[in-house]
Amino acid sequence: MLRSGAHEGPYRPLPALLDTWLGVVIIVGAGLVIPGQWGLLHLQPHPLWFVVLAVALRYGPPAGYDAGCLAGVSYGLLVWLRPEAHFQPLGEDDQLRSFLLFATGGLVSEAMRGARQRFASMEEKYQKVAETLQEVRVRYRATLEVKAELEKRIIDQPASIATLYTVAKKLTTPQTGTLYPAILDLVVTFLEAEACALYLQDDRHLRLRAGRPEIWPGRPEVCSAQTDLIGQVLAERRVVTIRDRILAVGPSLAAREAVLMAGPLLDPNGQVVGVVVVERLPYLRLTPTNAQLFELILDWASTALHTATLCEQTCDRTGEEDDSGAHAATRTMQLLQAEFLRARRYHLPLSVVVVQVENVPAATLARLVMVCRHHLREVDVIGHLPEPGHLVLILPLTLLEDARVAAQRIGEHLQAYRDQLDHHLLATSLGIAAFSPDLLGAEPLLAQAQTALQPPASPLQPPASSPPSLVS
């Protein structure tokens, strides 16, 4: 009588009405036919309750209201027509039961309505998640296929594994400025291109970012998106060669093209962020196979470019540099100014230590930052200064004497491990300054520390009341 799957599909009034009438008729008929069991009024709860609940749960509103109303009226009629009290007014309990049948049908129906709405919302969200997951799965498989095809093609190239590793290693750089020429190196190495260039989208124009060679006759700094071959690349988002242009517009018009082959650099959403053009290429290398290889290289380069862009955006937000782990100069000056204002407002101690190292490689600078961090607290800040080769240690809530102790430990660390450290670090100079109310800003405080720069003292020297390496 009451089928499962009530939450599926739209509300159908006729089946709901039929199920309601069928249930009420069966129960009322059974109450009239069974001897001595008039209306089954002696059963608690009355069977009509089950009809109301079943219809309300299956169909929700308005079927639940109809079932409750019909069951309430039927129950009232059974009580009113019972043999022992024909046509007697209904008592308060009987009236209450009839009303409760109707109220129960309505309340359960509304509860089911809310449950179905929540179910529909969850189902919609599930469908969206499933579609997104399917799209990610398709992209992942496509990436794997592209990667496998690219690896297969690269293995078949005459270039050695060492050459492949050297060129491909450059694509792992997180700096876009270094990545641009690395992409062109791939094109030169595997396509044997004699001249190529990389353009990036900039305000509806394509601006030159790198070229191989750096200077090439007729190469524009800004390339119009309306150029025939490049315009087709932007429109179709695929590699286009001069052969395609000859087939499309004929030899006479294609002869005006200054580019032999071009392909797009795409972001994860498939939007064009740049174009790589090949301006000169040996005739025998302009083949469909090399066009496919060019497309694979561009796909690889697009992924590397997107990763490098994300890395640079992350560094811009955090203010940290990847090589050394110290804050960039702009961010450092912002933090120093904030600490200076806090010290001035709340009369708090503040000290800074300037570290000067000349001509230091990136790896050595990162080692110096590690040494400084080892002797500082979590709240202390290490950052670059605008002057090359200068670091500043910002020490909030630190008195001048405590800053001297920290700087002395850093100097002793560098001297104690001088055999294991780069010789550049042995030429490190330290200068200290502390906040005073007469200073007008963070720059004078920094200038005092820079004025006090001196080389650190050797740990073998006898201690002095004011160490020569720590001048304030």
N, C-alpha and C positions, 0 to 999 in steps of 0.2 A: 504493500500500500504506500509506504513512504520510502522512496528510493534514495540511495546515497548520492553524493556529488552535488549537494544543493548549492554549493558556493560557485558552481560553474555556470556560465551563461547568464543571460538576462532573466529578469523576473517574468514568469509565464502565468497569467491569471487563471486560465482555464484549468490546467492540472492542479493548481493550488486549491481552487474552489471544489473540484471533484474530490480531491483527497480529503478536504475538510468535511464535505457532505457525506462521503463514504464512511469516514470514521465515526461521525456523530450518528448516522443511521444505524450502523452496526451495533454501537453501544446501546442506543435507545431501543432498537429492535430486540437485542438480547435482554434488556431489562423488562420489556413488555411480554416476551415469549416465555421466559423461565418462570415457572410457577413459584409464587411466594417471594419473588425477587424483584418487586416492582421498581423499575428504573435503576436497579443496582445501587439504591440509595444507602444501603447498609455498608458498602465498601468504602474504605478510607485509605488513601485518597480515592476520590471517585474516578472511574476510567476516563471521563471526559478531560481530566487534567492531562492525561497522556496524549490525547488527540491534540489539545491546544499546544502542548510543549513540542510535539513532533512537527506540527505544521509550522509553528513559529521558528523552530530551529532550522527547518529545511528551507523555507521560503522567505522568512523574514517579513518585514512590512511590505504591503498592507495585508498580506495573507494572515499574519499572526493576529491582527486586529479582528479580521473577519472570523477566524476560528474561535477567538475568545468570545466575541459577541454571540456567535451561533451556539457555542457550548454553554454560555451563561444563560441564554434564553431557553435552551433545551433543558438545562438543569432546573430552572425556575418552573417550567411547565410540568416537568416530572413531579416536582414537589407539590405543585398546585393541584395536579390531577390524581394524586395517590389515593387508593381506595379508602383508606381509613380516615381521610380528611379532604373530601372533595371540595374544591373551590374555596378553600380556606385561605385567608391572607397569609403571605409568606412571613415567617418569623425573621427576626434580625439576623440570626445565624445563616439562614438560607439566603437571604438577600446579600449578606456579606460574601457567601461562597460564590454566588452568581457574579457579583462584581469582581471578586478576585480572579475568576476565570478570565474575564475580559481584561483585567489589569495585567495578569500574568502573560497573556498573549501579547499585549502591547509592549511590556517591558522586555520580554525575551526577544521579540522582533527587533526592537531598537538596539538591544545588545548585539544581535546578529548583524544588524546593519553596520554598526561600528566595527565589528570583527571583520566583516567582508570588505569594508573600506580599507582597513589596515592591511588585510590580505592583498587587496588589489594594489595598494601602494608598495608593499613589499615585493609583490610579483613584478611590478614595473621596474623597481630598483634592481631586482634580480636579473631581469631581461637586459637592462642597461649594462650591468656588470658582466653578464655573459657575453654581450656583444663586444664590450671593451676587451675582455679576456680573449675572445676569438680574434679580434683585430691584433692584439699584442702577439698572439700565437702565430698569426699569419706573418706579421712583420719579423718575428723571431726566426721563423723558418726561412723567410726570404733572405734575412741577414746571413743565416747559416749557409744557404745556397750560394749567395754572393761571395761569402768568405771562402767556401770550398772551391768555387770556380776560380776566384782570384788566386788562391794558393796553387791550384792546378796550373793556371796559366803562368804564374811566376816561376814555378819549378821548370816549366818548359822553356823559359827564356835562356838565352846564351849567357846572361850575366851570372857571375859566381854567387855562391851563398854569402860570401863575405860582403860583396857589393850590395846584395839585397838587404842584408842585415844593417849595413851602414846607412843606407838610404831610408829604410823603413823605420829605423830607430829614431830618426828625426821627427817622425809623425807623432811620437809620444810626448813631445814637448807641450807643456801647458801654456805656452806663450804664443799668441797668434802671430806676432811679428816674426818669430822664428819659423813658424809653421808654413807661412806663405812660400818662401823659397824652397822649403823641403818638398812641398807638393810639386813644384816645378822641376825639382831634381828627379823626382819619380818619372815625370813625363819625359825628361831628357834621357834618362837612363834606359827606360824600357821601350819608348817609342822612337828613340834616336832623333828627337826633335832638335833642330838647329836653332830655333827661336820660338819662345812661348811666353805667355804673360798671364797674370791672374788679376781679375777685376772683381770688386765687391760692390754690392748694391749700396748706393748712398743717395738718398733723396731722388729716387726715380732715375738715377744715372749710375753708370758703372765706372768706378774710379780705380785707377791702376794702383795695385799694392806691391807687386813684385814682377820682375821680368828676367828672362834668361835668353840672351845676355841682358845686362841691366839697361843698355842703350841699344835701341834697334830703330833703323830709319822708318819713319812713317807710323810709329807706334803712338797712339794718342793717350794723353793722361786721363781724359774722360771719354768714355765710349758711349755713344747713344744707343738706347735700347731699341731704336727704330732701324738699326743696321739690319740688312736683309738676313744674313746668316745668323747673327747673334739674336735678332728678333725672333727667328724660328726656334732657336734654342730656348729662349724665355717662354715662348708660347707653348712648345711641345714638351719642354723639360726633359730633353734627351740630347744625346750627342748628334750633332749635325756636321756632315763633311761637305766639301766642295762638290763631290759627286752628287749628293742629294740636291744641291742647288742647281746643278746642271740639268738634272732630270726634271726639276720643278719649273725653272724659268728659262732654261736654254743656255747655250754656251756664251752668247754675247753678253747677257746680263750678268752671268756668274763670273765673267772675266774681271769685273770691277771689284770683286771681293778681295780684301787684303788678308783674309784669314782662310786657312785651308781646312781647319777642323776646330770645333768648339764644343764644350760640354758644360752642363750646369753643376754647381755645388748646391746641394739641397739640405734644408734643415729637416728634423724628424717629422714635421708636418707636410713635407713635400714642397715647401715654398723655396724659390730660388734666392739664395743669399749671395751668389757670386757666379762668375763664369771664368773658365780656363780656356784660353785660345791658343792654338798652334799656328804660328805665322809662317814657319818654314819647316818642311819635312821632306826627306828623300821620297822620290816618286814611288819607289817600290815598297815603301812603308805605309802608303796610303791604301790600306786594304781593309775589308770588312772585319778581319780578325783583329787588327790593331784598333779599329774603332770600338770593338767590344772590349778589348783590353783597356782602352782609354776610359770607357764607361765604368769599368770595374775600379780603376785607379781613382776616378772621381768619387765613386761611392765610398771608397776607403777614406779618401781625403775629406769628404763631407762629415763622416763620423768623427774624424780627428779634429776637424775645425769646430764642430759643435761641442766636443769635450773641452777643447781649449777655451772656447768662449765662456762655457759654464765655469771653468776654473777662474778665469779673470773676473767674472761677475762675483764669484764667491769671495775672492780676495778683496774686491772693492767693498763688499759689505762688511767683512771682518776686519779689514785694514791690515792684514798680515801678509807677509811675503812667503812664498813657498820655499825659497832657497835657504833662508836663515831662520825663519820662524819669528823674526822681530817685526814690530809694527812698521808700516810705511811712514815716511817722513811727515806727510800731511796728517795722518791719524795720530802720530806721536805728538805733534804740536797741539792738536786739539785736546788730547788727554792731559798734557802738561798744563795748558791754560786752565782746564777744568780743575785740576788739583791745586793750582795756584790760587784760583778764586775761592775754593773750599777752605784752603788754609787761611786766607785773608779773612773770610767771613767768620769762621768759627775759631780763629786764633789757634790753629793746629800746626804742629811742626811738619816741615816738608824739606826733603833734601834731594839733590840730583847729583849723579856721578856721570861725567862725560868720559867716554872711552874712545881714544883715537888710535886707529891702526891704518897705516898707509899701504896701498897696493895689495889688498888681501883678496885671494880667490874666494869664490862663493863657499866652497867646502870649508875653508879655514874660518871664514866669518861665522858659519853655522856652528863650528866647534867653539868659537869664542862665546857665542850666545849661550851655548850649553853650559860652559864654565860659569858664566855670570848667573844663569838661572839656578845653578846648583847652590849658590850662596845667597839667594834672595828668597823672599816670601812669595806666596801666591798672588798677593795684592800688588806686588811691585810690577812695574811696567818696563819692558825693554823695547826700544824703538830706534829707528834710524833718524838722523838729522839731515837737513837739506845738504849739508856739506858732505861730500863723499868721504868714506872711511871713518865716519864718526857715529858712535852709538851713544845713547843716553839712557841711564837707569833712573827711573822716577821712583822715589821711595816715600810714599805717603806715611804720615804719622811717625816719621823717623827723625831723631835729633842729629845734629852734625856729628857728634862723637860716635853715634851708632853707625852713621854712614861711613865714617872713617874706618871703623872696624870691618864693615862689609867690603869696602874697597881694598883694604889691606889683605883680606883673605883671598880676594880675587887675584891680586898681584902675587901673593905667595903661592897660590895654586899654579899660576903661569910659570913662576920660577922653579917650583918643585918638579914640574913635569916638562921642563924645557927640552929634555931629550926626546920626548914623545910628541911634542907639539911642533907645528910649523914655525920656521924661524921668524916669520912675519909677526907672530904673536909676542915674541920676545922684545919687539920694539913698541909695545903698547904703552900709551901714556894715559894717566888718569887724572881727572880734576874734579873737585867737590865744591859744592856751594849749598847753602841752606837758606830757607825763606826768612826774610826779615820784613817788618811792616813798612820800611821806607822804600822797598822796591815797588816800581810802578807796574810791573807785569812779568809774565813768564820769560820774555826775551832777556831782560837784564839779569835774571837769575841764571839763565843758561849761559849768558856771556861771562858771568863771574866764574862759572865752572870751567869754561873754555880757557879763560885767562890763567886759571890755576893748573893747567895741564902740565904734568911732569911724569917721567918714566917711573915705574914702580921700583921700590928698593928690593935688594936681594934679601932673602930670609936669613942669609948668613951674617948680615950686618947687625950690629948691636941695636937693640930697640931704642928709640928716642921718644921724648914726650910728645913730639909732633913729627910723625914720620915724614920724610922728605917727599914721598910719593903721594901724600894725601894733603894737599894744600887747599885751604878754604879761602 
